[in-house]
Amino acid sequence: MVQDITSKIRLHVPEPPARPGEAPNFDYLPLAAPGETRLPPLDSSPEDMRDMPWGLVRIMDDAGKPVGPWADFLGEVDPDLLRKGLRDMMTTRTIDKRMQMAQRQGKTTNHAQSTGEEAIACGFQATLKQGDMNFPTYRQQGLLFAAGFPITSYMNQLFGNSGDPLEGRQLAVMQSSREHGFFTISGNLATQFVQAVGWAMGSAISEDTKIAAGWIGDGAAAEGDFHWAMLFASVYKPPVVLNLVNNQWAISTFSGLTGGGSLPFAARGIGYGLPALRVDGNDFLAVLAASKWATERARAGLGPTFIEWLTYRVASHTTSDDAGAYRARDEAGSWPLGDPIERLKTHLIARAEWSEERHVQALAEVEDMVKTEQKKSEALGTMLDGGTAPAGAMFEHVYKDMPENLRRQRQKAGI
């Protein structure tokens, strides 16, 4: 006799823990305590690291004190390096604020702030060497500033003025600087992963010493390119670090929709046979340690590492977005992993290498410096006053030999 089944099958759609008007809630995130997650040997096989995606690499406790095996692996970091990291993060955040205002004034078309995520890019860059290549998406501008990219050049690109190093060929925020290890940003999601894997394969084929780093957000993990990159990385084991920045929101979409509810994104590395780490992206020391582990592994010929950086996107997705329409009020203030700048400041003060007074002074210096650089850039024009890159630039540096139809178009346009 066939049993009568009356219950209906229902589709599972992950919902965010809080919407506007509700109390913020991050109980869905598994968080290990500082120092709790183990340190695997550098030459560990993926099979020996299957527990790592459910841990969380954290070093600083609430008092800013480094604890645990990852702190031992990192060692006592040169305070000058940490002060540089702090200044890089402060610079990134200050530039973001001023470019947000510039967009509201009509001086640029768009900007994507990285507020709350600065430690990931600025810390990771500190472990790279000249010739290594990042394949970033937007919100990794900290990679540029930590690498010494001129702030005026960054702003010139946003303003699309006569000093734009890309001569108006890219959308605002989609920067490029080969000499600073920053591959041209692609607006298509997850392309950065396949590009990074392919570049790293080329480095290995040529027996070079350079490594690559790919960068995507949690939403891009739903794209096919993410899986192709993971597959090729697993098969050919090139020297690449694949970074997924899980900031909880893909525009207005909760990360659970692409992450399978509360399942760590890092767990996807297991299925592809890749060593995977899950790291506190707001802990600058943890960022340094995990980046050092992964980059040293790549340089030693031990293959790729997949890293999920756990963080929170404090700002809206871009200047064209209003996060208040889909997130709980003051969700950022309830984020359990805190603010990366404040946490590194606390650590340095605990080491007697910084003070509240020096921090206030440093912030004022950074703000003055950024204002000065912005004035230099705006003197070359903005999108508000028509000081744009020359129209004829669109025909240059595209083809080795310009096709006849484009030659005629340019001649007809008189540019």
The 8 nearest C-alpha neighbors of each residue, nearest first, counted from 0:
[[1, 2, 3, 4, 5, 6, 7, 8],
 [2, 0, 3, 4, 5, 6, 7, 8],
 [1, 3, 4, 0, 5, 6, 7, 8],
 [2, 4, 5, 1, 0, 6, 7, 8],
 [5, 3, 6, 2, 7, 1, 8, 0],
 [4, 6, 3, 7, 2, 8, 1, 9],
 [7, 5, 4, 8, 9, 3, 2, 10],
 [8, 6, 9, 5, 4, 10, 3, 11],
 [7, 9, 6, 10, 5, 11, 4, 12],
 [10, 8, 7, 11, 6, 12, 13, 5],
 [9, 11, 12, 8, 13, 7, 14, 256],
 [10, 12, 9, 13, 14, 8, 260, 259],
 [11, 13, 14, 10, 256, 260, 255, 259],
 [14, 12, 260, 256, 255, 11, 15, 259],
 [13, 15, 12, 16, 253, 255, 256, 260],
 [14, 16, 17, 253, 13, 18, 255, 254],
 [17, 15, 24, 14, 18, 25, 23, 27],
 [18, 16, 21, 15, 23, 327, 22, 24],
 [17, 19, 327, 326, 21, 325, 20, 15],
 [20, 18, 327, 326, 21, 328, 325, 324],
 [19, 21, 327, 18, 328, 22, 17, 326],
 [22, 20, 17, 19, 18, 327, 23, 328],
 [21, 23, 17, 24, 327, 20, 328, 18],
 [24, 22, 330, 17, 327, 21, 333, 25],
 [23, 25, 26, 16, 17, 22, 333, 27],
 [24, 26, 27, 28, 23, 16, 334, 335],
 [25, 27, 28, 24, 29, 16, 30, 23],
 [26, 28, 25, 261, 29, 16, 24, 260],
 [29, 27, 26, 25, 30, 261, 263, 262],
 [30, 28, 27, 31, 53, 26, 54, 261],
 [31, 29, 28, 55, 32, 54, 53, 279],
 [32, 30, 55, 54, 35, 33, 29, 36],
 [31, 33, 35, 34, 30, 57, 36, 55],
 [34, 32, 57, 58, 35, 60, 59, 31],
 [67, 33, 35, 66, 58, 57, 36, 32],
 [34, 36, 32, 33, 31, 37, 67, 57],
 [37, 35, 54, 56, 34, 55, 38, 31],
 [36, 38, 39, 35, 68, 69, 34, 51],
 [37, 39, 68, 69, 40, 36, 72, 56],
 [40, 38, 43, 41, 37, 48, 42, 47],
 [41, 39, 43, 42, 38, 44, 292, 48],
 [40, 42, 43, 296, 39, 292, 295, 293],
 [41, 43, 40, 44, 301, 296, 39, 299],
 [44, 42, 40, 41, 47, 39, 45, 48],
 [43, 45, 46, 47, 42, 48, 274, 273],
 [46, 44, 274, 48, 47, 273, 272, 43],
 [47, 45, 44, 48, 49, 272, 269, 274],
 [46, 48, 44, 45, 49, 43, 50, 39],
 [49, 47, 45, 50, 46, 51, 274, 44],
 [48, 50, 51, 46, 47, 269, 45, 52],
 [49, 51, 48, 52, 53, 54, 47, 266],
 [50, 52, 54, 53, 48, 49, 276, 275],
 [53, 51, 265, 266, 277, 276, 54, 50],
 [54, 52, 51, 50, 263, 55, 277, 29],
 [53, 55, 51, 52, 36, 31, 277, 56],
 [56, 54, 278, 277, 31, 36, 57, 279],
 [55, 57, 278, 36, 279, 285, 277, 54],
 [58, 56, 33, 285, 279, 34, 55, 59],
 [59, 57, 65, 33, 66, 285, 34, 70],
 [60, 58, 65, 63, 64, 33, 57, 66],
 [59, 61, 63, 64, 62, 33, 65, 58],
 [60, 62, 63, 59, 64, 342, 33, 345],
 [63, 61, 60, 64, 345, 346, 59, 349],
 [64, 62, 346, 59, 60, 345, 61, 65],
 [63, 65, 59, 60, 62, 346, 66, 349],
 [66, 64, 59, 58, 70, 60, 63, 67],
 [67, 65, 34, 58, 70, 59, 64, 33],
 [34, 66, 68, 70, 69, 58, 35, 71],
 [69, 67, 71, 70, 38, 72, 37, 34],
 [68, 70, 72, 71, 67, 38, 73, 288],
 [69, 71, 73, 68, 72, 67, 66, 58],
 [72, 70, 68, 74, 69, 73, 67, 66],
 [73, 71, 69, 70, 74, 68, 288, 38],
 [74, 72, 70, 288, 71, 69, 75, 76],
 [75, 73, 71, 72, 76, 70, 69, 288],
 [76, 74, 77, 73, 70, 71, 78, 65],
 [75, 77, 74, 78, 73, 80, 81, 79],
 [76, 78, 79, 80, 75, 81, 82, 74],
 [79, 77, 81, 80, 82, 76, 352, 347],
 [80, 78, 82, 77, 81, 83, 76, 84],
 [81, 79, 83, 78, 77, 82, 84, 76],
 [82, 80, 84, 78, 83, 79, 85, 77],
 [81, 83, 85, 79, 84, 80, 78, 86],
 [82, 84, 86, 80, 81, 85, 87, 79],
 [85, 83, 81, 87, 82, 86, 80, 88],
 [84, 86, 82, 88, 83, 87, 81, 89],
 [85, 87, 89, 83, 88, 84, 90, 82],
 [88, 86, 84, 90, 85, 89, 145, 83],
 [87, 89, 91, 85, 117, 86, 90, 84],
 [90, 88, 86, 92, 91, 87, 93, 85],
 [91, 89, 87, 93, 88, 92, 86, 365],
 [92, 90, 88, 94, 89, 93, 141, 87],
 [91, 93, 95, 89, 94, 90, 114, 88],
 [92, 94, 90, 96, 95, 91, 89, 97],
 [95, 93, 97, 91, 96, 92, 98, 90],
 [94, 96, 92, 98, 112, 93, 97, 99],
 [97, 95, 99, 93, 94, 98, 92, 100],
 [96, 98, 100, 94, 99, 95, 101, 93],
 [99, 97, 101, 95, 100, 96, 94, 102],
 [100, 98, 96, 102, 97, 101, 95, 110],
 [99, 101, 103, 97, 98, 102, 104, 96],
 [102, 100, 98, 104, 106, 103, 99, 97],
 [103, 101, 107, 105, 104, 99, 100, 106],
 [102, 104, 100, 101, 105, 99, 106, 318],
 [105, 103, 101, 102, 106, 100, 383, 107],
 [106, 104, 102, 103, 383, 107, 101, 382],
 [105, 107, 383, 382, 381, 101, 102, 104],
 [108, 106, 102, 158, 105, 382, 157, 109],
 [107, 109, 102, 171, 105, 106, 110, 157],
 [110, 108, 318, 107, 171, 102, 317, 111],
 [109, 111, 318, 317, 172, 99, 112, 98],
 [112, 110, 317, 138, 316, 318, 113, 137],
 [111, 113, 95, 114, 138, 314, 110, 317],
 [112, 114, 138, 116, 117, 115, 111, 312],
 [115, 113, 116, 313, 112, 92, 314, 117],
 [114, 116, 313, 117, 338, 312, 311, 113],
 [117, 115, 113, 114, 118, 119, 310, 312],
 [116, 118, 88, 119, 115, 120, 121, 113],
 [119, 117, 121, 283, 122, 116, 120, 339],
 [120, 118, 122, 117, 280, 121, 123, 116],
 [119, 121, 142, 141, 123, 122, 118, 139],
 [122, 120, 141, 118, 124, 145, 142, 123],
 [123, 121, 125, 119, 118, 287, 124, 120],
 [124, 122, 120, 125, 290, 121, 126, 119],
 [123, 125, 127, 126, 121, 122, 142, 120],
 [124, 126, 123, 122, 127, 121, 145, 287],
 [127, 125, 124, 123, 291, 290, 128, 287],
 [128, 126, 124, 125, 131, 129, 123, 294],
 [129, 127, 131, 130, 126, 209, 125, 124],
 [128, 130, 131, 127, 180, 179, 178, 209],
 [129, 131, 209, 128, 132, 180, 178, 210],
 [132, 130, 209, 210, 129, 128, 211, 180],
 [131, 133, 180, 211, 181, 130, 212, 134],
 [134, 132, 212, 181, 180, 135, 211, 182],
 [133, 135, 213, 182, 191, 195, 212, 214],
 [136, 134, 214, 133, 184, 139, 213, 191],
 [135, 137, 184, 214, 215, 139, 138, 185],
 [136, 138, 139, 135, 173, 172, 111, 140],
 [139, 137, 113, 140, 111, 112, 136, 141],
 [140, 138, 141, 137, 120, 142, 135, 136],
 [139, 141, 142, 143, 138, 144, 137, 91],
 [140, 142, 120, 144, 121, 139, 143, 91],
 [143, 141, 120, 140, 145, 121, 124, 144],
 [144, 142, 146, 148, 141, 140, 145, 147],
 [143, 145, 147, 141, 148, 146, 142, 87],
 [146, 144, 142, 121, 143, 147, 87, 141],
 [147, 145, 143, 144, 148, 179, 142, 124],
 [148, 146, 144, 145, 149, 143, 179, 150],
 [147, 149, 143, 144, 146, 150, 179, 145],
 [150, 148, 152, 151, 147, 153, 144, 143],
 [149, 151, 153, 152, 148, 154, 372, 144],
 [152, 150, 154, 153, 376, 149, 372, 155],
 [153, 151, 155, 149, 150, 154, 156, 163],
 [152, 154, 150, 151, 156, 155, 149, 157],
 [155, 153, 157, 151, 156, 152, 158, 150],
 [156, 154, 163, 152, 158, 157, 153, 162],
 [155, 157, 163, 159, 154, 158, 153, 152],
 [158, 156, 171, 154, 155, 159, 107, 172],
 [157, 159, 381, 107, 155, 160, 156, 382],
 [160, 158, 156, 387, 167, 157, 163, 155],
 [159, 161, 387, 388, 386, 380, 162, 158],
 [160, 162, 388, 163, 387, 379, 386, 389],
 [163, 161, 160, 155, 164, 379, 152, 388],
 [162, 164, 156, 155, 166, 165, 160, 161],
 [165, 163, 166, 162, 156, 152, 155, 167],
 [164, 166, 163, 167, 168, 169, 156, 175],
 [167, 165, 163, 388, 164, 168, 392, 389],
 [166, 168, 159, 165, 388, 169, 163, 156],
 [169, 167, 166, 165, 393, 170, 392, 159],
 [170, 168, 167, 173, 171, 165, 174, 166],
 [169, 171, 173, 172, 168, 167, 157, 109],
 [170, 172, 157, 173, 109, 169, 156, 108],
 [173, 171, 174, 157, 110, 170, 137, 111],
 [174, 172, 184, 171, 170, 169, 137, 175],
 [173, 175, 172, 183, 184, 176, 156, 153],
 [174, 176, 183, 182, 181, 184, 177, 173],
 [177, 175, 181, 179, 178, 182, 180, 174],
 [176, 178, 180, 179, 181, 182, 175, 132],
 [177, 179, 176, 180, 181, 130, 129, 148],
 [180, 178, 176, 177, 181, 146, 148, 143],
 [179, 181, 132, 177, 178, 133, 131, 130],
 [182, 180, 176, 133, 177, 179, 175, 132],
 [181, 183, 134, 175, 133, 177, 184, 176],
 [184, 182, 175, 174, 185, 181, 173, 176],
 [185, 183, 173, 136, 135, 174, 182, 186],
 [184, 186, 187, 183, 136, 190, 191, 173],
 [187, 185, 188, 184, 136, 173, 137, 190],
 [188, 186, 185, 190, 189, 191, 184, 136],
 [187, 189, 219, 190, 186, 222, 215, 191],
 [190, 188, 191, 219, 224, 225, 192, 215],
 [191, 189, 192, 193, 188, 224, 194, 187],
 [190, 192, 194, 189, 134, 213, 193, 195],
 [193, 191, 213, 195, 194, 190, 228, 189],
 [192, 194, 228, 196, 195, 190, 191, 197],
 [195, 193, 191, 197, 192, 196, 198, 190],
 [196, 194, 213, 198, 192, 193, 197, 211],
 [195, 197, 199, 193, 198, 194, 200, 192],
 [196, 198, 200, 194, 199, 195, 193, 201],
 [199, 197, 201, 195, 200, 196, 194, 202],
 [200, 198, 202, 196, 201, 237, 197, 211],
 [201, 199, 197, 237, 203, 202, 198, 196],
 [202, 200, 204, 198, 199, 203, 205, 197],
 [201, 203, 199, 207, 205, 200, 204, 206],
 [204, 202, 206, 200, 201, 205, 207, 199],
 [203, 205, 201, 206, 202, 200, 207, 199],
 [204, 206, 202, 203, 207, 201, 200, 208],
 [207, 205, 203, 204, 202, 208, 201, 209],
 [206, 208, 202, 205, 209, 203, 204, 201],
 [207, 209, 210, 298, 206, 202, 203, 131],
 [210, 208, 131, 207, 130, 202, 211, 298],
 [209, 211, 131, 238, 239, 199, 132, 208],
 [212, 210, 239, 132, 199, 195, 131, 133],
 [211, 213, 240, 133, 239, 241, 195, 134],
 [212, 214, 134, 241, 192, 195, 191, 242],
 [215, 213, 135, 242, 243, 134, 136, 191],
 [216, 214, 243, 189, 136, 219, 244, 242],
 [217, 215, 244, 243, 219, 218, 245, 214],
 [216, 218, 245, 219, 220, 244, 254, 243],
 [217, 219, 249, 220, 216, 257, 221, 254],
 [220, 218, 221, 189, 188, 222, 217, 216],
 [219, 221, 218, 222, 217, 225, 257, 189],
 [222, 220, 219, 257, 218, 223, 225, 217],
 [223, 221, 219, 220, 224, 225, 189, 188],
 [222, 224, 225, 226, 227, 221, 189, 220],
 [225, 223, 227, 226, 222, 189, 190, 228],
 [224, 226, 223, 228, 189, 227, 222, 220],
 [225, 227, 229, 228, 223, 224, 230, 222],
 [228, 226, 224, 230, 229, 225, 231, 223],
 [227, 229, 193, 231, 225, 226, 230, 192],
 [228, 230, 226, 232, 227, 231, 233, 225],
 [231, 229, 233, 227, 228, 232, 226, 234],
 [230, 232, 234, 228, 233, 229, 235, 227],
 [233, 231, 236, 229, 230, 235, 234, 228],
 [232, 234, 230, 231, 236, 235, 271, 273],
 [233, 235, 231, 232, 236, 230, 229, 237],
 [234, 236, 232, 237, 231, 233, 200, 302],
 [237, 235, 302, 232, 233, 303, 234, 238],
 [236, 238, 200, 302, 199, 239, 235, 303],
 [239, 237, 297, 302, 210, 199, 303, 298],
 [238, 240, 211, 303, 212, 210, 237, 199],
 [241, 239, 212, 304, 303, 305, 242, 213],
 [240, 242, 305, 213, 212, 304, 306, 239],
 [243, 241, 214, 306, 213, 305, 307, 240],
 [242, 244, 307, 215, 216, 214, 306, 245],
 [245, 243, 216, 308, 246, 307, 217, 215],
 [246, 244, 217, 309, 247, 308, 216, 310],
 [245, 247, 311, 310, 312, 248, 244, 309],
 [248, 246, 254, 245, 311, 253, 312, 249],
 [247, 249, 253, 254, 252, 250, 246, 251],
 [250, 248, 218, 252, 251, 253, 254, 217],
 [249, 251, 316, 252, 248, 320, 315, 322],
 [252, 250, 249, 248, 325, 253, 322, 316],
 [253, 251, 249, 248, 250, 254, 256, 218],
 [252, 254, 248, 255, 15, 256, 247, 249],
 [255, 253, 247, 248, 256, 257, 258, 217],
 [256, 254, 260, 258, 259, 253, 257, 13],
 [257, 255, 254, 13, 258, 259, 253, 260],
 [256, 258, 255, 221, 254, 259, 218, 220],
 [259, 257, 255, 256, 260, 264, 254, 262],
 [258, 260, 255, 262, 257, 256, 261, 13],
 [261, 259, 255, 13, 262, 258, 256, 254],
 [260, 262, 27, 255, 259, 263, 28, 258],
 [263, 261, 259, 260, 258, 264, 266, 255],
 [264, 262, 265, 266, 261, 52, 53, 258],
 [263, 265, 266, 267, 258, 307, 262, 52],
 [264, 266, 52, 263, 307, 267, 275, 268],
 [267, 265, 52, 268, 264, 269, 263, 275],
 [268, 266, 265, 269, 270, 264, 271, 263],
 [267, 269, 273, 266, 271, 270, 275, 265],
 [270, 268, 272, 267, 271, 266, 273, 49],
 [269, 271, 268, 272, 267, 266, 273, 229],
 [272, 270, 268, 269, 273, 233, 230, 229],
 [271, 273, 269, 270, 45, 233, 268, 274],
 [272, 274, 268, 45, 271, 269, 233, 275],
 [275, 273, 45, 304, 48, 305, 268, 272],
 [276, 274, 305, 268, 306, 265, 304, 273],
 [277, 275, 306, 52, 51, 265, 278, 307],
 [276, 278, 307, 55, 52, 306, 265, 308],
 [277, 279, 56, 308, 55, 280, 309, 307],
 [280, 278, 309, 281, 57, 282, 56, 308],
 [281, 279, 308, 309, 310, 282, 119, 278],
 [280, 282, 339, 279, 118, 283, 310, 338],
 [281, 283, 285, 284, 280, 279, 339, 286],
 [282, 284, 286, 118, 285, 281, 122, 287],
 [285, 283, 287, 286, 282, 288, 58, 59],
 [284, 286, 288, 282, 287, 58, 57, 283],
 [287, 285, 283, 284, 289, 288, 122, 290],
 [286, 288, 284, 290, 285, 122, 289, 291],
 [289, 287, 285, 291, 73, 290, 286, 284],
 [288, 290, 292, 286, 291, 287, 285, 293],
 [291, 289, 293, 287, 292, 288, 123, 286],
 [290, 292, 288, 294, 289, 293, 295, 126],
 [293, 291, 289, 295, 290, 294, 296, 288],
 [292, 294, 296, 290, 295, 291, 304, 289],
 [295, 293, 297, 291, 296, 292, 290, 298],
 [296, 294, 298, 297, 292, 293, 291, 299],
 [295, 297, 293, 299, 301, 294, 298, 292],
 [296, 298, 238, 294, 302, 300, 295, 299],
 [299, 297, 295, 300, 296, 294, 238, 208],
 [298, 300, 296, 297, 301, 295, 302, 294],
 [299, 301, 297, 298, 302, 238, 296, 237],
 [302, 300, 296, 299, 297, 42, 303, 298],
 [301, 303, 236, 238, 297, 237, 300, 296],
 [304, 302, 239, 238, 240, 236, 237, 297],
 [303, 305, 240, 274, 275, 293, 241, 273],
 [304, 306, 275, 241, 240, 242, 274, 268],
 [307, 305, 276, 242, 275, 277, 243, 241],
 [306, 308, 277, 243, 265, 244, 242, 278],
 [309, 307, 244, 280, 278, 245, 279, 243],
 [308, 310, 280, 245, 279, 278, 307, 246],
 [311, 309, 246, 280, 245, 281, 308, 116],
 [312, 310, 246, 313, 247, 115, 116, 334],
 [311, 313, 246, 314, 115, 114, 116, 310],
 [312, 314, 114, 331, 115, 311, 315, 113],
 [315, 313, 312, 114, 112, 316, 113, 322],
 [314, 316, 322, 317, 320, 321, 313, 318],
 [315, 317, 250, 320, 111, 314, 318, 322],
 [318, 316, 111, 319, 320, 315, 110, 112],
 [317, 319, 320, 110, 109, 111, 99, 315],
 [320, 318, 317, 321, 109, 316, 315, 110],
 [319, 321, 317, 318, 315, 316, 322, 250],
 [322, 320, 323, 315, 324, 319, 316, 318],
 [323, 321, 315, 324, 325, 326, 320, 251],
 [322, 324, 321, 326, 325, 328, 19, 327],
 [323, 325, 322, 321, 326, 19, 18, 251],
 [324, 326, 323, 322, 18, 19, 251, 327],
 [327, 325, 18, 19, 323, 322, 324, 328],
 [326, 328, 19, 18, 330, 17, 23, 21],
 [327, 329, 330, 19, 326, 20, 323, 23],
 [330, 328, 332, 331, 327, 333, 23, 326],
 [329, 331, 23, 333, 332, 327, 328, 334],
 [332, 330, 334, 329, 333, 313, 311, 312],
 [331, 333, 329, 330, 334, 337, 335, 313],
 [334, 332, 330, 331, 335, 23, 329, 24],
 [333, 335, 331, 332, 336, 337, 330, 311],
 [336, 334, 337, 333, 25, 332, 331, 30],
 [337, 335, 334, 281, 338, 279, 310, 282],
 [338, 336, 335, 334, 339, 281, 342, 341],
 [337, 339, 341, 340, 115, 342, 281, 336],
 [340, 338, 281, 342, 341, 118, 282, 343],
 [341, 339, 343, 342, 338, 344, 85, 88],
 [340, 342, 344, 338, 339, 343, 345, 337],
 [341, 343, 345, 339, 344, 340, 338, 346],
 [342, 344, 346, 345, 340, 341, 339, 347],
 [343, 345, 341, 347, 342, 346, 340, 348],
 [346, 344, 342, 348, 343, 63, 347, 349],
 [347, 345, 63, 343, 349, 344, 348, 64],
 [346, 348, 350, 352, 344, 353, 349, 345],
 [347, 349, 353, 351, 345, 350, 354, 346],
 [350, 348, 346, 347, 351, 345, 63, 64],
 [351, 349, 347, 348, 352, 346, 353, 64],
 [350, 352, 348, 349, 353, 347, 354, 346],
 [351, 353, 347, 350, 348, 78, 354, 349],
 [354, 352, 348, 347, 351, 357, 355, 344],
 [355, 353, 357, 356, 348, 358, 352, 351],
 [354, 356, 358, 357, 359, 353, 348, 344],
 [355, 357, 359, 354, 358, 360, 353, 361],
 [358, 356, 360, 354, 359, 355, 361, 353],
 [357, 359, 361, 355, 356, 360, 362, 354],
 [360, 358, 362, 356, 357, 361, 363, 355],
 [359, 361, 357, 363, 358, 362, 364, 356],
 [362, 360, 364, 358, 363, 359, 357, 365],
 [361, 363, 365, 359, 364, 360, 358, 366],
 [362, 364, 366, 360, 361, 365, 367, 359],
 [365, 363, 361, 367, 362, 366, 368, 360],
 [366, 364, 368, 362, 367, 363, 90, 369],
 [365, 367, 363, 369, 368, 364, 362, 370],
 [368, 366, 370, 364, 365, 369, 363, 371],
 [367, 369, 365, 371, 366, 370, 364, 372],
 [368, 370, 372, 366, 371, 367, 373, 365],
 [371, 369, 373, 367, 368, 372, 366, 374],
 [370, 372, 368, 374, 369, 373, 367, 375],
 [373, 371, 375, 369, 374, 370, 151, 376],
 [372, 374, 376, 370, 375, 371, 377, 369],
 [373, 375, 377, 371, 376, 372, 378, 370],
 [376, 374, 372, 378, 373, 377, 371, 151],
 [375, 377, 373, 378, 151, 374, 379, 155],
 [376, 378, 380, 374, 379, 375, 381, 373],
 [377, 379, 375, 376, 380, 374, 381, 373],
 [380, 378, 377, 376, 160, 161, 386, 162],
 [381, 379, 386, 377, 160, 378, 384, 387],
 [380, 382, 158, 106, 383, 386, 160, 384],
 [381, 383, 106, 385, 107, 384, 158, 386],
 [382, 384, 106, 381, 105, 385, 107, 386],
 [385, 383, 382, 386, 381, 380, 106, 387],
 [384, 386, 382, 387, 383, 381, 380, 160],
 [387, 385, 380, 160, 381, 384, 382, 379],
 [386, 388, 160, 159, 385, 161, 389, 382],
 [387, 389, 161, 160, 166, 167, 159, 390],
 [390, 388, 391, 392, 387, 161, 166, 167],
 [391, 389, 392, 393, 388, 414, 167, 387],
 [390, 392, 414, 393, 389, 394, 395, 409],
 [391, 393, 395, 394, 390, 389, 166, 388],
 [394, 392, 391, 395, 390, 168, 167, 166],
 [395, 393, 392, 391, 397, 396, 409, 405],
 [394, 396, 392, 397, 393, 391, 398, 401],
 [397, 395, 398, 394, 399, 393, 392, 401],
 [398, 396, 395, 394, 399, 401, 393, 400],
 [399, 397, 400, 401, 396, 395, 402, 394],
 [398, 400, 401, 397, 396, 395, 402, 394],
 [401, 399, 398, 402, 397, 403, 396, 406],
 [400, 402, 398, 399, 406, 403, 405, 397],
 [403, 401, 405, 404, 406, 400, 398, 407],
 [402, 404, 406, 405, 407, 401, 408, 400],
 [405, 403, 407, 406, 402, 408, 401, 409],
 [406, 404, 408, 407, 403, 402, 409, 401],
 [405, 407, 403, 409, 404, 408, 410, 402],
 [408, 406, 410, 404, 405, 409, 411, 403],
 [409, 407, 405, 411, 410, 406, 412, 404],
 [410, 408, 412, 406, 411, 407, 414, 413],
 [409, 411, 407, 413, 408, 412, 406, 414],
 [410, 412, 408, 409, 413, 407, 414, 406],
 [413, 411, 409, 410, 414, 408, 407, 391],
 [412, 414, 410, 411, 409, 391, 408, 407],
 [413, 391, 412, 409, 390, 410, 411, 389]]
